[in-house]
Amino acid sequence: MSKELLRMPEDELKKEIKLFLKKRKELVFCTCSNNIPRATPMDFYTVKSEVSDDFTIYVAPTPGRKVSNIEENPVVSIGIYTPMDTGKIQGMQITASGKERLIFLKEGDEEFDHAQKIVRGKRKMILKIIPEKIELLDYDFVKQGYSRLQWIEFN
């Protein structure tokens, strides 16, 4: 008889997401313009609180194609993964769209100083990304009786 795999309780999933993000420093940032995708490895930063429900991602893009792609088409996809040589199969997919979720912060903007404290190094521009969906794949979840793919959506 096969064991039914379930969704993880939301509070437990949020803890797993925070733990996953805490252990990683790089992501693959994907944008698109005129049906031409662009995937760029970048470092990223998050709010360090373990109990916070803040899953905001901060990146510091240099002006260029990523920025113009977002201005033209405000939809991004982010991939974060555990290297395969660790023996673990884990990955995260983050989706965000719209100018209310993809916020460019520059010196003088109200939130810039707060974001600058989160992001390492002095930056001229910081992109604040507020996820609308986070999907976390972890084959170890099956050992706990959950489906290996878990997700959470935000309004």
C-alpha positions as CSV (number, residue, x, y, z in Angstrom):
1,M,0.0,0.0,0.0
2,S,1.5,3.4,-1.0
3,K,1.7,6.1,1.6
4,E,-0.2,9.3,0.7
5,L,2.1,12.3,0.5
6,L,0.8,15.5,1.9
7,R,1.2,19.2,1.9
8,M,3.4,20.5,4.7
9,P,1.7,22.8,7.3
10,E,2.3,26.4,6.3
11,D,4.3,27.4,9.4
12,E,6.6,24.4,9.0
13,L,7.1,25.2,5.2
14,K,7.9,28.8,6.1
15,K,10.6,27.6,8.4
16,E,12.0,25.3,5.7
17,I,12.1,28.2,3.2
18,K,13.9,30.5,5.7
19,L,16.4,27.7,6.4
20,F,17.0,27.0,2.7
21,L,17.5,30.7,1.9
22,K,19.8,31.2,4.9
23,K,22.2,28.6,3.7
24,R,22.5,30.0,0.2
25,K,24.1,33.2,-1.3
26,E,23.6,32.9,-5.0
27,L,20.6,32.6,-7.3
28,V,19.9,32.6,-11.1
29,F,17.8,35.6,-11.9
30,C,15.7,35.3,-15.1
31,T,14.0,38.0,-17.1
32,C,12.6,38.2,-20.6
33,S,12.3,40.7,-23.4
34,N,10.8,40.1,-26.8
35,N,10.6,36.3,-26.0
36,I,14.3,36.2,-25.4
37,P,15.1,35.0,-21.9
38,R,18.1,36.1,-19.9
39,A,19.4,34.1,-16.9
40,T,22.0,35.8,-14.7
41,P,23.8,34.3,-11.7
42,M,23.8,36.9,-8.9
43,D,24.3,37.1,-5.1
44,F,21.2,37.8,-3.0
45,Y,20.3,39.0,0.4
46,T,17.3,38.4,2.7
47,V,16.1,39.7,6.0
48,K,17.9,37.5,8.6
49,S,15.0,37.0,11.1
50,E,14.1,33.3,11.5
51,V,10.6,34.1,12.7
52,S,9.7,36.8,10.2
53,D,7.2,36.1,7.4
54,D,9.3,38.4,5.2
55,F,10.6,36.5,2.2
56,T,11.8,39.6,0.4
57,I,14.8,39.0,-1.8
58,Y,17.3,41.8,-2.4
59,V,19.7,41.9,-5.4
60,A,21.9,44.7,-6.6
61,P,21.8,44.7,-10.4
62,T,24.0,47.0,-12.4
63,P,22.2,49.0,-15.0
64,G,21.9,46.9,-18.2
65,R,19.7,44.4,-19.9
66,K,18.2,42.8,-16.7
67,V,17.0,46.2,-15.6
68,S,15.6,47.2,-19.0
69,N,14.0,43.7,-19.3
70,I,12.2,44.3,-16.0
71,E,11.1,47.8,-17.0
72,E,9.6,46.4,-20.2
73,N,8.3,43.1,-18.8
74,P,8.0,43.1,-15.0
75,V,8.0,39.3,-14.5
76,V,10.9,37.5,-13.0
77,S,11.7,33.9,-12.1
78,I,14.4,33.0,-9.7
79,G,16.1,29.7,-9.3
80,I,18.1,28.7,-6.2
81,Y,19.5,25.2,-5.8
82,T,21.7,23.0,-3.7
83,P,24.8,21.8,-5.8
84,M,24.4,18.2,-7.0
85,D,27.7,17.1,-5.5
86,T,26.2,17.5,-2.0
87,G,24.1,14.4,-2.6
88,K,20.8,16.3,-2.0
89,I,18.2,17.1,-4.5
90,Q,16.9,20.5,-3.4
91,G,15.8,23.6,-5.4
92,M,13.7,26.7,-5.0
93,Q,11.7,28.6,-7.6
94,I,10.5,32.1,-6.8
95,T,8.1,34.0,-9.0
96,A,7.3,37.7,-8.8
97,S,5.6,40.0,-11.2
98,G,4.4,43.6,-11.3
99,K,5.9,46.9,-10.3
100,E,4.5,46.5,-6.8
101,R,6.6,43.3,-6.3
102,L,9.7,44.4,-8.3
103,I,10.8,47.7,-6.7
104,F,13.9,49.5,-7.9
105,L,15.4,51.4,-5.0
106,K,17.9,54.2,-5.5
107,E,19.7,56.6,-3.2
108,G,17.2,59.1,-1.8
109,D,14.3,56.6,-2.0
110,E,12.5,56.0,1.3
111,E,13.4,52.4,1.6
112,F,17.0,52.6,0.1
113,D,18.8,53.0,3.4
114,H,17.0,50.0,5.0
115,A,17.8,47.9,1.9
116,Q,21.4,49.1,1.9
117,K,21.9,47.7,5.5
118,I,20.7,44.2,4.2
119,V,22.8,44.2,1.0
120,R,26.6,43.8,1.4
121,G,28.7,46.7,-0.1
122,K,27.7,50.2,-1.2
123,R,25.2,50.0,-4.0
124,K,23.7,52.6,-6.3
125,M,20.6,50.5,-7.0
126,I,18.9,47.7,-5.2
127,L,16.0,45.6,-6.5
128,K,13.6,44.6,-3.8
129,I,11.7,41.4,-4.9
130,I,8.5,40.5,-3.1
131,P,7.7,36.9,-4.0
132,E,4.2,36.0,-5.1
133,K,5.0,32.2,-5.2
134,I,7.8,30.2,-3.7
135,E,8.1,26.5,-4.6
136,L,10.6,24.3,-2.6
137,L,11.6,20.9,-3.9
138,D,13.3,18.7,-1.4
139,Y,13.4,14.9,-1.8
140,D,14.0,14.6,2.0
141,F,10.4,15.9,2.6
142,V,9.2,12.4,1.6
143,K,10.9,10.9,4.6
144,Q,8.7,13.2,6.8
145,G,5.6,12.0,4.9
146,Y,5.2,15.1,2.7
147,S,5.3,15.5,-1.0
148,R,8.7,16.5,-2.3
149,L,7.3,19.6,-3.9
150,Q,5.9,22.2,-1.5
151,W,4.7,25.7,-2.3
152,I,3.3,28.8,-0.9
153,E,1.5,31.7,-2.6
154,F,1.3,35.3,-1.3
155,N,-1.4,37.9,-2.1
